[in-house]
Amino acid sequence: MSEDFGPNFITLTDEDGKEIVMEHISTLEYEGAQYCMFLPAELEGEEIPEEEMGYVILQIVEEDGEELLASVDDEAVEEAVYNLFMEELFEEEEE
């Protein structure tokens, strides 16, 4: 994971080798695993296509002693984690 743009922004590479700058929104634990929520970052002079504007949830996995981000393959887990993130975000807004 690269933090070229500061502590809240990272550059991810998708399956096709395309680099995407994402803003880290939050990290939480669910059933013993760590998950991160990101939003695509709008860079100056660059517009994000509407289909890429949603939240992205990735799981932190360890491979060869290095932390990596992986997609969440289980839809039920992804939905549960998304709901936890939304609860957390709405709690912060109410404070």
C-alpha positions in Angstrom: 0.0 0.0 0.0 1.4 3.4 -1.0 0.6 6.6 1.0 1.9 9.0 -1.7 -0.9 11.5 -1.1 -0.8 11.6 2.7 -2.1 9.5 5.6 -5.7 9.4 4.4 -5.0 8.7 0.7 -3.5 5.6 -0.9 -2.9 4.4 -4.4 -4.4 1.0 -5.2 -3.8 -1.1 -8.3 -6.8 -3.1 -9.6 -6.8 -6.4 -11.3 -6.2 -4.7 -14.7 -3.2 -2.8 -13.5 -5.0 0.5 -13.3 -3.9 2.7 -10.4 -6.7 4.3 -8.4 -6.3 6.9 -5.6 -8.6 6.2 -2.7 -9.4 8.1 0.4 -9.4 6.0 3.6 -12.6 6.6 5.5 -12.4 4.1 8.3 -11.1 0.8 9.5 -13.0 -1.7 11.8 -13.0 -5.2 13.0 -15.7 -7.8 12.1 -15.6 -11.4 13.2 -11.8 -11.3 13.9 -10.9 -9.7 10.6 -10.0 -6.0 9.8 -11.8 -4.1 7.0 -11.2 -0.7 5.5 -13.7 1.6 3.8 -12.5 3.8 0.9 -13.9 6.3 -1.5 -12.4 7.1 -4.9 -10.5 10.4 -4.6 -11.1 13.2 -7.0 -7.8 14.6 -8.2 -7.5 18.0 -9.6 -8.6 18.0 -13.3 -9.9 14.4 -13.1 -13.5 13.4 -12.9 -14.5 10.0 -11.5 -17.1 8.1 -13.6 -20.4 7.7 -11.7 -20.1 3.9 -11.6 -16.9 4.2 -9.6 -18.2 6.7 -7.0 -19.4 4.3 -4.3 -17.8 3.1 -1.2 -15.2 0.3 -1.5 -14.7 -2.2 1.3 -11.5 -4.2 1.4 -10.2 -6.7 3.9 -6.7 -6.5 5.4 -4.9 -9.8 4.8 -1.4 -10.8 5.7 0.7 -12.5 3.0 4.4 -13.3 3.5 4.4 -11.0 6.6 3.1 -8.0 4.6 -0.4 -6.4 5.0 -2.3 -6.3 1.8 -5.9 -5.3 0.8 -8.1 -7.9 -0.7 -11.7 -7.8 -2.0 -14.5 -9.2 0.1 -15.8 -12.3 -1.7 -18.7 -13.1 0.7 -21.7 -10.8 0.0 -23.2 -11.4 3.5 -19.9 -10.4 5.1 -19.6 -7.4 2.8 -23.1 -6.3 3.7 -22.6 -6.7 7.4 -19.4 -4.8 7.3 -21.0 -2.0 5.2 -23.8 -1.7 7.8 -21.2 -1.4 10.6 -19.4 1.3 8.7 -22.6 3.2 8.1 -23.5 3.0 11.9 -20.1 4.3 12.8 -20.3 7.1 10.3 -23.7 8.2 11.4 -22.7 8.1 15.1 -19.8 10.5 14.3 -22.1 12.9 12.5 -24.5 13.0 15.5 -21.7 14.0 17.9 
